[in-house]
Amino acid sequence: MEKKTLPKVLVVSTNAWRDNTGINTLIEFFKCWHPDRIAQIYTKSTLPKTTVCNKFFSISENAVMRSVINRSIMTGREVYNENVNSITDNPFAEEEQKIYSSYKGKVRELLSFCREIVWKFGKWKTAELDHFIDEFDADVLFIPIYPTIYMGRIQKYIINRTQKPVVSYLADDNYTYKSVHKNPISLMNRYILRKYVRYIVKHSTKLMVIAPKQKEEYDRIFDVDSIVMTKGIDFEPFEPYKVGNPIKMVYTGKLIIGRWNSLAAIAEAFERINQNGIKIVLDIYTTDSLTDEQNKLLNRNGCSVKGALTLKQVKMVQKEADILVFVESLEKKFRDTARLSFSTKITDYLRSGKCIFAIGDKNIAPIDYFNRYDSAVTATSYEQILEKLIELVEDPGVVSQYAKKAYDCGVEHHERGRMDSILIHTIEQANQR
């Protein structure tokens, strides 16, 4: 079907679409759409810069905050790609980004609670928003479901106002109580959030999810037949490579929710493997600041922490690696946090044509996926980390074997044409409701 004849889609999400950033899943989804047939409503001050979409409406969180005191403040406006040169084009964008990224743990949790209060009493239902919705007149709403009540409230309002068919997308465990802290604020937040999730799913023509394990669980919970959808990947021909001596492992990403503990376990395993000479190394690239304890445990035995990288540099160091490392925490207090999540890192790794070494509990979605399709060498306990690393060092052929397995899995399940077809078919079916 010609792009110009595809249904008009209104996406209601959090971040402005900006090409060449780490937050790009929805951009990748809709690269198959005509930019005039799609519009985005989002809840940040950051301005968009993308070729995927031409029509945007920004509800500024900073302005909503100020509207609690001053109701005359304009909180929402239509914005355009051509006005954008950098994030500094909007003086409130950088301030918004720092508010929640600068804090962790209980402080961040309290800030998130305060954020919900602000959105509850702030002004965001405006004539400007209604005009934008009515003027675009979408055929179908695309609703990503987030772990925030205010987004659920905004999305419910737009669903009710338009009465258009809905395709919703659940990419994390934003419904069960398993993935939240067992404290009053978290539990209350999740209780209210669940109401909005149920409402959106109930009013959806189709629910999309991000991983097979999530599909199995949410199909049971909501009595639906959901569709697994990830971002599409453009694959180059597979290139076999000679495994290095020493074997070079690379990790790129955050160290949060206990991931650093899993990386430290690799460093500990290296103590035995490398005791008679360096046979395997791990380079860790992260934007996170390290504590003294993390520095001590991660910089040893052939394991070392490097600085942050640009997206271009990430691709370069991954290309030079023998093994790409994926980690989640094995600690009980962390392992359910990302239980049904499926990092975009996974599809990027599959595209690379490199062997993947993955650590995590066997019941979380990424490890379930790797084991289901035999597409990575997995370790589901601290004991297995050492066992599997010894196997890779003693038989580099396993590295080569799993590099091809990862690539083949990526082509079969995540090739762009396949993902585009799923999205187009799903939205067209919704439009014909």
Backbone hydrogen bonds in HBPLUS format (Angstrom, degrees):
<---DONOR---> <-ACCEPTOR-->    atom                        ^
c    i                          cat <-CA-CA->   ^        H-A-AA   ^      H-
h    n   atom  resd res      DA  || num        DHA   H-A  angle D-A-AA Bond
n    s   type  num  typ     dist DA aas  dist angle  dist       angle   num
A0005-THR N   A0002-GLU O   3.04 MM   3  5.54 157.5  2.09 114.0 121.0     1
A0006-LEU N   A0003-LYS O   3.15 MM   3  5.38 166.2  2.17 110.2 114.5     2
A0139-ASP N   A0008-LYS O   2.77 MM 131  5.01 149.4  1.86 125.3 135.5     3
A0140-VAL N   A0008-LYS O   3.05 MM 132  6.39 157.3  2.11 163.6 168.1     4
A0009-VAL N   A0037-ARG O   2.92 MM  28  6.37 159.2  1.97 150.7 153.0     5
A0039-ALA N   A0009-VAL O   2.96 MM  30  6.43 151.0  2.05 159.5 165.6     6
A0010-LEU N   A0140-VAL O   3.05 MM 130  6.52 157.1  2.11 155.9 163.1     7
A0142-PHE N   A0010-LEU O   2.88 MM 132  6.02 167.7  1.90 145.0 147.4     8
A0011-VAL N   A0039-ALA O   2.85 MM  28  6.20 170.5  1.86 159.2 159.7     9
A0041-ILE N   A0011-VAL O   2.86 MM  30  6.23 163.0  1.89 166.2 171.6    10
A0012-VAL N   A0142-PHE O   3.28 MM 130  6.68 155.9  2.34 165.4 169.3    11
A0013-SER N   A0041-ILE O   2.91 MM  28  6.31 153.3  1.98 167.1 172.1    12
A0043-THR N   A0014-THR O   3.09 MM  29  4.90 135.4  2.29 109.5 121.9    13
A0049-LYS N   A0017-TRP O   2.91 MM  32  6.29 157.9  1.96 143.3 150.2    14
A0019-ASP N   A0049-LYS O   2.86 MM  30  6.28 159.6  1.90 155.0 154.6    15
A0028-GLU N   A0024-ASN O   2.93 MM   4  6.17 158.7  1.98 155.5 160.9    16
A0029-PHE N   A0025-THR O   2.96 MM   4  6.30 148.9  2.06 145.2 154.6    17
A0030-PHE N   A0026-LEU O   3.12 MM   4  6.35 163.6  2.15 152.0 153.0    18
A0033-TRP N   A0030-PHE O   3.07 MM   3  5.21 165.5  2.09 108.8 112.3    19
A0037-ARG N   A0034-HIS O   2.82 MM   3  5.30 159.4  1.86 120.3 127.4    20
A0054-ASN N   A0035-PRO O   3.29 MM  19  5.57 140.5  2.46 140.8 129.7    21
A0040-GLN N   A0055-LYS O   3.01 MM  15  6.47 153.6  2.08 147.5 155.1    22
A0057-PHE N   A0040-GLN O   2.83 MM  17  6.30 144.1  1.96 157.0 163.6    23
A0042-TYR N   A0057-PHE O   2.98 MM  15  6.43 160.2  2.02 166.8 172.5    24
A0059-ILE N   A0042-TYR O   2.87 MM  17  6.18 162.1  1.91 157.0 163.1    25
A0079-VAL N   A0056-PHE O   3.10 MM  23  5.48 154.0  2.17 123.4 131.2    26
A0058-SER N   A0077-ARG O   2.92 MM  19  5.59 159.9  1.96 166.1 159.4    27
A0077-ARG N   A0058-SER O   3.04 MM  19  5.59 150.4  2.13 145.1 153.2    28
A0060-SER N   A0075-THR O   2.87 MM  15  5.58 142.3  2.01 164.2 172.4    29
A0064-VAL N   A0060-SER O   2.89 MM   4  6.18 156.1  1.95 151.5 158.7    30
A0065-MET N   A0061-GLU O   2.96 MM   4  6.18 154.0  2.02 148.3 154.7    31
A0066-ARG N   A0062-ASN O   3.16 MM   4  6.49 155.2  2.22 143.5 149.3    32
A0067-SER N   A0063-ALA O   2.87 MM   4  6.06 135.4  2.07 143.1 156.3    33
A0068-VAL N   A0065-MET O   3.37 MM   3  5.79 158.5  2.42 106.3 112.2    34
A0069-ILE N   A0066-ARG O   3.21 MM   3  5.82 145.1  2.33 112.4 119.3    35
A0070-ASN N   A0066-ARG O   3.02 MM   4  6.21 170.4  2.03 149.1 152.2    36
A0073-ILE N   A0070-ASN O   3.37 MM   3  6.07 172.1  2.37 119.6 121.9    37
A0083-ASN N   A0080-TYR O   3.41 MM   3  5.84 160.2  2.45 108.9 114.4    38
A0084-VAL N   A0081-ASN O   3.05 MM   3  5.67 164.6  2.07 128.4 129.7    39
A0089-ASP N   A0086-SER O   3.03 MM   3  5.72 165.8  2.05 120.3 123.3    40
A0090-ASN N   A0087-ILE O   3.42 MM   3  6.36 172.8  2.43 120.7 121.9    41
A0093-ALA N   A0090-ASN O   3.24 MM   3  5.61 152.6  2.32 111.9 119.3    42
A0096-GLU N   A0092-PHE O   3.00 MM   4  6.20 159.6  2.04 153.3 158.3    43
A0097-GLN N   A0093-ALA O   3.10 MM   4  6.39 158.6  2.14 150.6 156.1    44
A0098-LYS N   A0094-GLU O   3.19 MM   4  6.42 146.9  2.31 146.2 153.8    45
A0102-SER N   A0098-LYS O   3.21 MM   4  5.68 142.8  2.36 142.9 144.3    46
A0108-ARG N   A0104-LYS O   3.41 MM   4  4.93 163.4  2.44 105.1 107.9    47
A0109-GLU N   A0105-GLY O   3.03 MM   4  6.29 152.9  2.10 146.4 154.9    48
A0110-LEU N   A0106-LYS O   2.89 MM   4  6.10 153.4  1.96 145.5 151.8    49
A0111-LEU N   A0107-VAL O   2.94 MM   4  6.22 155.6  2.00 147.4 154.4    50
A0112-SER N   A0108-ARG O   2.88 MM   4  6.12 152.4  1.95 146.9 154.4    51
A0113-PHE N   A0109-GLU O   3.06 MM   4  6.35 147.2  2.17 140.8 149.4    52
A0114-CYS N   A0110-LEU O   2.96 MM   4  6.29 158.3  2.01 149.4 155.0    53
A0115-ARG N   A0111-LEU O   2.81 MM   4  6.07 148.3  1.91 145.7 155.3    54
A0116-GLU N   A0112-SER O   3.11 MM   4  6.42 150.7  2.20 142.1 148.2    55
A0117-ILE N   A0113-PHE O   3.18 MM   4  6.58 151.0  2.27 144.8 152.6    56
A0118-VAL N   A0114-CYS O   2.95 MM   4  6.29 157.7  2.00 151.7 157.6    57
A0119-TRP N   A0115-ARG O   3.01 MM   4  6.33 163.8  2.04 155.7 158.7    58
A0120-LYS N   A0116-GLU O   2.90 MM   4  6.04 139.3  2.07 140.7 152.4    59
A0121-PHE N   A0117-ILE O   3.09 MM   4  6.35 154.2  2.16 152.3 156.8    60
A0122-GLY N   A0118-VAL O   2.64 MM   4  5.44 132.7  1.85 148.5 162.4    61
A0130-ASP N   A0126-THR O   3.12 MM   4  6.43 168.4  2.13 151.7 154.2    62
A0131-HIS N   A0127-ALA O   2.89 MM   4  6.03 156.9  1.94 146.4 153.0    63
A0132-PHE N   A0128-GLU O   3.03 MM   4  6.24 157.9  2.08 145.3 150.8    64
A0133-ILE N   A0129-LEU O   3.00 MM   4  6.28 166.7  2.02 158.0 161.0    65
A0134-ASP N   A0130-ASP O   2.91 MM   4  6.08 169.3  1.92 154.0 157.0    66
A0135-GLU N   A0131-HIS O   2.81 MM   4  5.83 161.4  1.84 150.4 156.2    67
A0136-PHE N   A0132-PHE O   3.08 MM   4  6.17 165.9  2.10 150.4 153.6    68
A0137-ASP N   A0133-ILE O   3.10 MM   4  6.17 159.7  2.14 145.7 151.9    69
A0141-LEU N   A0165-PRO O   2.88 MM  24  6.23 169.1  1.89 162.9 166.5    70
A0167-VAL N   A0141-LEU O   2.87 MM  26  6.21 163.8  1.90 168.4 173.5    71
A0143-ILE N   A0167-VAL O   2.90 MM  24  6.20 158.6  1.94 145.1 152.4    72
A0169-TYR N   A0143-ILE O   2.90 MM  26  6.09 146.5  2.02 141.8 138.5    73
A0145-ILE N   A0169-TYR O   2.78 MM  24  5.85 169.1  1.79 154.8 154.8    74
A0152-GLY N   A0148-THR O   3.41 MM   4  6.71 156.9  2.46 140.7 146.9    75
A0152-GLY N   A0149-ILE O   3.02 MM   3  5.07 112.4  2.49  96.8 113.3    76
A0153-ARG N   A0149-ILE O   2.89 MM   4  6.23 150.0  1.98 153.3 162.6    77
A0154-ILE N   A0150-TYR O   2.99 MM   4  6.24 159.6  2.04 147.6 152.2    78
A0155-GLN N   A0151-MET O   2.90 MM   4  6.03 167.2  1.91 152.3 156.3    79
A0156-LYS N   A0152-GLY O   2.91 MM   4  6.00 154.1  1.98 142.6 149.7    80
A0157-TYR N   A0153-ARG O   3.07 MM   4  6.25 157.1  2.12 143.4 149.4    81
A0158-ILE N   A0154-ILE O   3.08 MM   4  6.41 157.7  2.13 150.9 156.2    82
A0159-ILE N   A0155-GLN O   2.90 MM   4  6.10 157.7  1.95 149.9 156.4    83
A0160-ASN N   A0156-LYS O   2.94 MM   4  6.12 165.4  1.96 153.0 156.4    84
A0161-ARG N   A0157-TYR O   2.90 MM   4  6.06 155.1  1.96 145.8 153.5    85
A0162-THR N   A0158-ILE O   2.98 MM   4  5.99 167.1  2.00 149.2 152.2    86
A0163-GLN N   A0159-ILE O   2.93 MM   4  5.68 156.1  1.99 144.7 152.2    87
A0205-THR N   A0166-VAL O   2.70 MM  39  5.55 149.5  1.79 148.1 157.3    88
A0168-SER N   A0206-LYS O   3.05 MM  38  6.50 151.2  2.14 160.6 166.4    89
A0208-MET N   A0168-SER O   2.77 MM  40  6.03 156.9  1.82 145.8 153.8    90
A0170-LEU N   A0208-MET O   2.84 MM  38  6.22 162.7  1.87 164.5 162.2    91
A0174-ASN N   A0172-ASP O   2.96 MM   2  5.60 122.5  2.30 109.1  92.6    92
A0187-LEU N   A0183-ASN O   2.97 MM   4  6.06 171.4  1.98 168.4 171.2    93
A0188-MET N   A0184-PRO O   2.91 MM   4  5.92 158.7  1.96 145.8 151.9    94
A0189-ASN N   A0185-ILE O   2.92 MM   4  6.04 162.7  1.95 149.3 154.7    95
A0190-ARG N   A0186-SER O   2.91 MM   4  6.10 161.6  1.94 148.6 153.6    96
A0191-TYR N   A0187-LEU O   2.92 MM   4  6.08 152.3  2.00 143.7 151.3    97
A0192-ILE N   A0188-MET O   3.10 MM   4  6.40 161.3  2.14 153.7 156.6    98
A0193-LEU N   A0189-ASN O   2.87 MM   4  6.03 164.2  1.90 152.1 157.5    99
A0194-ARG N   A0190-ARG O   2.92 MM   4  5.99 156.8  1.97 148.2 152.9   100
A0195-LYS N   A0192-ILE O   3.09 MM   3  5.50 134.2  2.31 107.0 118.3   101
A0196-TYR N   A0193-LEU O   2.97 MM   3  5.35 119.6  2.35 106.9 121.1   102
A0197-VAL N   A0193-LEU O   2.96 MM   4  6.31 158.9  2.01 155.6 162.5   103
A0198-ARG N   A0194-ARG O   2.90 MM   4  6.04 165.7  1.92 149.1 152.7   104
A0199-TYR N   A0195-LYS O   3.01 MM   4  6.19 153.0  2.09 139.2 147.1   105
A0200-ILE N   A0196-TYR O   2.93 MM   4  6.14 168.4  1.94 154.3 156.2   106
A0201-VAL N   A0197-VAL O   2.94 MM   4  6.12 173.2  1.95 157.9 159.9   107
A0202-LYS N   A0198-ARG O   2.88 MM   4  5.89 161.5  1.91 147.1 152.9   108
A0203-HIS N   A0199-TYR O   3.01 MM   4  6.21 144.8  2.14 145.4 154.5   109
A0204-SER N   A0201-VAL O   3.11 MM   3  5.03 162.1  2.14 107.2 109.7   110
A0227-ILE N   A0207-LEU O   3.04 MM  20  6.52 149.6  2.13 145.5 155.0   111
A0209-VAL N   A0227-ILE O   2.81 MM  18  6.02 160.5  1.85 150.7 154.7   112
A0229-MET N   A0209-VAL O   2.71 MM  20  5.92 163.3  1.74 164.8 167.6   113
A0215-LYS N   A0211-ALA O   3.00 MM   4  6.31 156.8  2.05 155.3 162.5   114
A0216-GLU N   A0212-PRO O   3.02 MM   4  6.32 162.8  2.05 153.7 156.8   115
A0217-GLU N   A0213-LYS O   3.12 MM   4  6.37 160.5  2.16 148.3 153.1   116
A0218-TYR N   A0214-GLN O   2.86 MM   4  5.95 174.1  1.86 159.9 162.0   117
A0219-ASP N   A0215-LYS O   2.84 MM   4  5.69 152.6  1.91 148.8 155.8   118
A0221-ILE N   A0217-GLU O   3.09 MM   4  6.39 158.2  2.14 144.7 150.9   119
A0222-PHE N   A0218-TYR O   2.92 MM   4  5.85 174.1  1.92 149.9 151.9   120
A0223-ASP N   A0219-ASP O   2.88 MM   4  5.16 120.0  2.25 127.9 138.5   121
A0224-VAL N   A0219-ASP O   3.32 MM   5  4.83 140.7  2.49 115.9 126.6   122
A0233-ILE N   A0414-HIS O   2.91 MM 181  5.95 148.3  2.01 154.2 161.5   123
A0416-ARG N   A0233-ILE O   2.92 MM 183  4.75 149.2  2.01 136.0 130.3   124
A0247-ILE N   A0279-LYS O   2.93 MM  32  6.28 157.4  1.99 142.3 135.4   125
A0281-VAL N   A0247-ILE O   2.89 MM  34  6.29 156.6  1.95 170.9 178.8   126
A0322-ASP N   A0248-LYS O   2.84 MM  74  5.20 163.4  1.87 147.2 152.2   127
A0323-ILE N   A0248-LYS O   3.10 MM  75  6.36 156.1  2.16 150.6 151.0   128
A0249-MET N   A0281-VAL O   2.82 MM  32  5.89 158.2  1.87 146.7 153.9   129
A0283-ASP N   A0249-MET O   2.98 MM  34  6.35 160.4  2.02 147.7 149.2   130
A0250-VAL N   A0323-ILE O   2.96 MM  73  6.43 145.8  2.08 156.3 167.1   131
A0325-VAL N   A0250-VAL O   2.90 MM  75  5.90 166.7  1.92 155.6 154.8   132
A0251-TYR N   A0283-ASP O   2.92 MM  32  6.30 160.8  1.96 162.5 163.9   133
A0285-TYR N   A0251-TYR O   2.80 MM  34  6.13 169.2  1.81 163.7 167.3   134
A0253-GLY N   A0285-TYR O   2.98 MM  32  6.49 159.8  2.02 165.0 171.6   135
A0259-ARG N   A0256-ILE O   2.92 MM   3  5.69 169.7  1.93 130.4 133.9   136
A0261-ASN N   A0258-GLY O   3.14 MM   3  5.47 136.0  2.34 105.2 116.2   137
A0262-SER N   A0259-ARG O   3.07 MM   3  5.35 123.3  2.40 103.1 116.4   138
A0263-LEU N   A0259-ARG O   3.17 MM   4  6.57 153.8  2.24 149.4 156.9   139
A0264-ALA N   A0260-TRP O   2.80 MM   4  6.02 151.2  1.88 146.4 154.9   140
A0265-ALA N   A0261-ASN O   2.97 MM   4  6.24 138.7  2.15 137.8 148.6   141
A0266-ILE N   A0262-SER O   3.25 MM   4  6.63 140.1  2.42 136.6 146.1   142
A0266-ILE N   A0263-LEU O   3.10 MM   3  5.11 124.8  2.41  94.4 108.4   143
A0267-ALA N   A0263-LEU O   3.11 MM   4  6.54 157.3  2.17 147.8 153.2   144
A0268-GLU N   A0264-ALA O   2.92 MM   4  6.21 149.0  2.02 143.6 152.4   145
A0269-ALA N   A0265-ALA O   2.97 MM   4  6.20 152.1  2.05 141.2 148.3   146
A0270-PHE N   A0266-ILE O   2.97 MM   4  6.28 144.1  2.10 146.8 157.2   147
A0271-GLU N   A0268-GLU O   3.11 MM   3  5.40 141.2  2.27 102.3 112.7   148
A0272-ARG N   A0269-ALA O   3.23 MM   3  5.81 133.7  2.45 111.6 120.1   149
A0273-ILE N   A0269-ALA O   3.22 MM   4  6.50 171.7  2.22 150.6 153.0   150
A0274-ASN N   A0270-PHE O   2.73 MM   4  5.47 165.8  1.74 149.9 153.0   151
A0275-GLN N   A0272-ARG O   3.44 MM   3  5.31 169.9  2.45 103.8 105.7   152
A0277-GLY N   A0274-ASN O   3.20 MM   3  5.08 154.1  2.27 116.8 112.3   153
A0282-LEU N   A0302-GLY O   3.01 MM  20  6.39 157.0  2.06 142.1 145.2   154
A0304-SER N   A0282-LEU O   2.98 MM  22  6.43 158.0  2.03 168.2 175.3   155
A0284-ILE N   A0304-SER O   2.89 MM  20  6.15 161.5  1.92 158.5 161.9   156
A0306-LYS N   A0284-ILE O   2.60 MM  22  5.67 173.6  1.61 162.0 164.4   157
A0295-ASN N   A0291-THR O   2.94 MM   4  6.19 163.2  1.97 153.4 158.0   158
A0296-LYS N   A0292-ASP O   3.02 MM   4  6.21 157.7  2.07 147.0 152.7   159
A0297-LEU N   A0293-GLU O   3.04 MM   4  6.26 159.2  2.09 151.8 156.8   160
A0298-LEU N   A0294-GLN O   2.90 MM   4  5.83 141.7  2.05 150.0 158.5   161
A0299-ASN N   A0295-ASN O   3.14 MM   4  5.82 141.5  2.29 140.3 146.2   162
A0300-ARG N   A0303-CYS O   2.92 MM   3  5.21 121.2  2.28 130.4 147.3   163
A0303-CYS N   A0300-ARG O   2.82 MM   3  5.21 157.1  1.88 119.3 127.3   164
A0314-VAL N   A0310-THR O   2.89 MM   4  6.18 152.7  1.96 152.5 160.5   165
A0315-LYS N   A0311-LEU O   3.27 MM   4  6.54 159.1  2.32 145.3 148.6   166
A0316-MET N   A0312-LYS O   3.23 MM   4  6.54 146.6  2.35 138.6 147.8   167
A0316-MET N   A0313-GLN O   3.04 MM   3  4.95 116.6  2.46  91.8 107.9   168
A0317-VAL N   A0313-GLN O   2.95 MM   4  6.30 164.7  1.98 162.4 163.5   169
A0318-GLN N   A0314-VAL O   3.02 MM   4  6.15 155.3  2.08 150.2 157.6   170
A0319-LYS N   A0315-LYS O   2.99 MM   4  6.07 145.4  2.12 136.8 146.0   171
A0320-GLU N   A0316-MET O   3.15 MM   4  6.44 140.8  2.31 142.4 152.4   172
A0321-ALA N   A0318-GLN O   3.23 MM   3  5.13 153.0  2.31  97.7 105.8   173
A0324-LEU N   A0355-CYS O   2.84 MM  31  6.25 162.5  1.87 164.9 168.1   174
A0357-PHE N   A0324-LEU O   2.92 MM  33  6.19 161.6  1.96 152.5 157.6   175
A0326-PHE N   A0357-PHE O   2.88 MM  31  6.14 164.1  1.90 150.5 153.4   176
A0359-ILE N   A0326-PHE O   2.85 MM  33  6.31 153.0  1.92 152.4 160.9   177
A0328-GLU N   A0359-ILE O   2.91 MM  31  6.02 137.3  2.09 138.3 151.8   178
A0334-PHE N   A0331-GLU O   3.06 MM   3  5.54 150.0  2.15 113.3 122.0   179
A0335-ARG N   A0331-GLU O   2.98 MM   4  5.90 153.4  2.05 163.7 172.3   180
A0337-THR N   A0334-PHE O   2.94 MM   3  5.58 154.4  2.01 122.5 130.5   181
A0339-ARG N   A0336-ASP O   3.19 MM   3  4.54 161.0  2.23 105.3 102.7   182
A0341-SER N   A0338-ALA O   3.22 MM   3  5.04 158.0  2.27 101.0 107.5   183
A0365-ALA N   A0339-ARG O   2.76 MM  26  6.05 166.7  1.78 160.6 164.3   184
A0346-ILE N   A0343-SER O   3.00 MM   3  5.65 151.1  2.09 114.0 120.3   185
A0348-ASP N   A0344-THR O   3.19 MM   4  6.46 160.3  2.23 150.7 156.7   186
A0349-TYR N   A0345-LYS O   2.82 MM   4  6.02 151.1  1.91 147.9 155.8   187
A0350-LEU N   A0346-ILE O   2.94 MM   4  6.25 159.4  1.98 151.8 157.2   188
A0351-ARG N   A0347-THR O   3.05 MM   4  6.23 149.0  2.15 142.3 149.9   189
A0352-SER N   A0348-ASP O   3.26 MM   4  6.43 136.4  2.46 137.3 147.9   190
A0352-SER N   A0349-TYR O   3.03 MM   3  5.17 130.9  2.27 100.0 113.3   191
A0377-VAL N   A0356-ILE O   2.91 MM  21  6.19 161.7  1.94 173.9 168.0   192
A0358-ALA N   A0377-VAL O   2.87 MM  19  6.18 161.9  1.90 154.2 160.5   193
A0379-ALA N   A0358-ALA O   2.83 MM  21  6.27 149.3  1.92 160.1 168.0   194
A0360-GLY N   A0379-ALA O   3.15 MM  19  6.60 156.5  2.21 158.1 162.8   195
A0364-ILE N   A0361-ASP O   3.23 MM   3  5.82 173.8  2.23 120.9 122.8   196
A0368-ASP N   A0364-ILE O   2.95 MM   4  6.05 166.4  1.97 164.1 168.1   197
A0369-TYR N   A0365-ALA O   2.90 MM   4  6.02 151.8  1.98 147.6 155.1   198
A0370-PHE N   A0366-PRO O   2.92 MM   4  6.25 165.5  1.94 153.9 156.6   199
A0371-ASN N   A0367-ILE O   2.91 MM   4  6.06 164.7  1.94 154.6 158.5   200
A0372-ARG N   A0368-ASP O   2.80 MM   4  5.80 152.1  1.88 142.4 151.3   201
A0373-TYR N   A0369-TYR O   3.05 MM   4  6.22 158.1  2.10 156.0 159.1   202
A0374-ASP N   A0370-PHE O   2.84 MM   4  5.51 101.7  2.46 129.8 146.8   203
A0375-SER N   A0370-PHE O   2.97 MM   5  5.03 151.8  2.05 137.9 145.9   204
A0374-ASP N   A0371-ASN O   3.34 MM   3  4.79 156.2  2.40  91.1  98.0   205
A0385-ILE N   A0382-TYR O   3.27 MM   3  5.34 135.6  2.48  96.0 107.5   206
A0387-GLU N   A0383-GLU O   3.39 MM   4  6.66 169.3  2.40 146.3 149.3   207
A0388-LYS N   A0384-GLN O   2.82 MM   4  5.85 174.0  1.82 157.2 158.0   208
A0389-LEU N   A0385-ILE O   3.07 MM   4  6.15 156.5  2.13 146.1 152.9   209
A0390-ILE N   A0386-LEU O   2.98 MM   4  6.12 159.8  2.02 153.5 158.6   210
A0391-GLU N   A0387-GLU O   3.11 MM   4  6.37 154.8  2.18 143.6 150.6   211
A0392-LEU N   A0388-LYS O   3.06 MM   4  6.35 152.4  2.14 144.2 150.7   212
A0393-VAL N   A0389-LEU O   2.99 MM   4  6.24 156.9  2.05 150.4 156.3   213
A0394-GLU N   A0390-ILE O   2.88 MM   4  6.01 163.5  1.90 154.8 159.4   214
A0395-ASP N   A0391-GLU O   2.97 MM   4  5.94 138.4  2.15 140.2 150.3   215
A0398-VAL N   A0395-ASP O   2.94 MM   3  5.87 160.7  1.98 130.0 133.4   216
A0399-VAL N   A0396-PRO O   2.98 MM   3  5.17 125.3  2.28 100.4 114.2   217
A0400-SER N   A0396-PRO O   3.29 MM   4  6.78 156.2  2.35 150.5 155.2   218
A0401-GLN N   A0397-GLY O   2.89 MM   4  6.09 157.3  1.94 147.1 154.0   219
A0402-TYR N   A0398-VAL O   2.95 MM   4  6.12 163.8  1.98 151.0 153.9   220
A0403-ALA N   A0399-VAL O   2.99 MM   4  6.14 135.2  2.20 142.4 154.8   221
A0404-LYS N   A0400-SER O   3.34 MM   4  6.63 158.5  2.39 148.0 150.8   222
A0405-LYS N   A0401-GLN O   3.09 MM   4  6.38 154.1  2.16 141.4 149.4   223
A0406-ALA N   A0402-TYR O   2.97 MM   4  5.92 158.9  2.01 137.6 142.4   224
A0407-TYR N   A0403-ALA O   3.16 MM   4  6.36 163.6  2.19 144.5 148.9   225
A0408-ASP N   A0404-LYS O   2.92 MM   4  6.08 169.6  1.93 154.5 157.2   226
A0409-CYS N   A0405-LYS O   2.99 MM   4  6.11 155.2  2.05 145.3 152.2   227
A0410-GLY N   A0406-ALA O   3.00 MM   4  6.24 158.1  2.05 150.0 155.7   228
A0411-VAL N   A0407-TYR O   3.01 MM   4  6.33 160.9  2.05 156.7 161.0   229
A0412-GLU N   A0408-ASP O   3.03 MM   4  6.18 162.8  2.06 147.7 152.4   230
A0413-HIS N   A0409-CYS O   3.03 MM   4  6.13 157.1  2.09 152.1 157.3   231
A0414-HIS N   A0410-GLY O   2.79 MM   4  5.23 150.0  1.87 146.6 151.9   232
A0418-ARG N   A0415-GLU O   2.99 MM   3  5.48 122.5  2.34 112.9 126.6   233
A0419-MET N   A0415-GLU O   3.13 MM   4  6.45 161.3  2.16 155.6 161.3   234
A0420-ASP N   A0416-ARG O   2.78 MM   4  5.95 166.9  1.79 164.2 168.0   235
A0421-SER N   A0417-GLY O   3.06 MM   4  6.15 158.5  2.11 141.8 147.3   236
A0422-ILE N   A0418-ARG O   3.12 MM   4  6.40 155.6  2.18 147.3 153.6   237
A0423-LEU N   A0419-MET O   3.04 MM   4  6.31 166.7  2.06 155.6 158.2   238
A0424-ILE N   A0420-ASP O   2.91 MM   4  6.07 175.9  1.91 159.8 161.2   239
A0425-HIS N   A0421-SER O   2.96 MM   4  5.93 166.3  1.98 146.6 151.2   240
A0426-THR N   A0422-ILE O   2.99 MM   4  6.06 159.9  2.03 146.2 152.1   241
A0427-ILE N   A0423-LEU O   3.00 MM   4  6.20 166.9  2.02 157.6 160.2   242
A0428-GLU N   A0424-ILE O   2.90 MM   4  6.01 161.0  1.94 152.4 158.4   243
A0429-GLN N   A0425-HIS O   2.92 MM   4  6.03 156.6  1.98 146.8 153.1   244
A0430-ALA N   A0426-THR O   3.02 MM   4  6.25 152.5  2.10 141.0 148.6   245
A0431-ASN N   A0427-ILE O   2.94 MM   4  6.15 152.4  2.02 145.8 153.2   246
A0432-GLN N   A0428-GLU O   3.12 MM   4  6.35 131.8  2.36 138.9 150.8   247
A0432-GLN N   A0429-GLN O   3.20 MM   3  5.15 134.7  2.41  94.3 106.6   248
A0433-ARG N   A0430-ALA O   3.14 MM   3  5.24 159.6  2.18 109.2 112.3   249
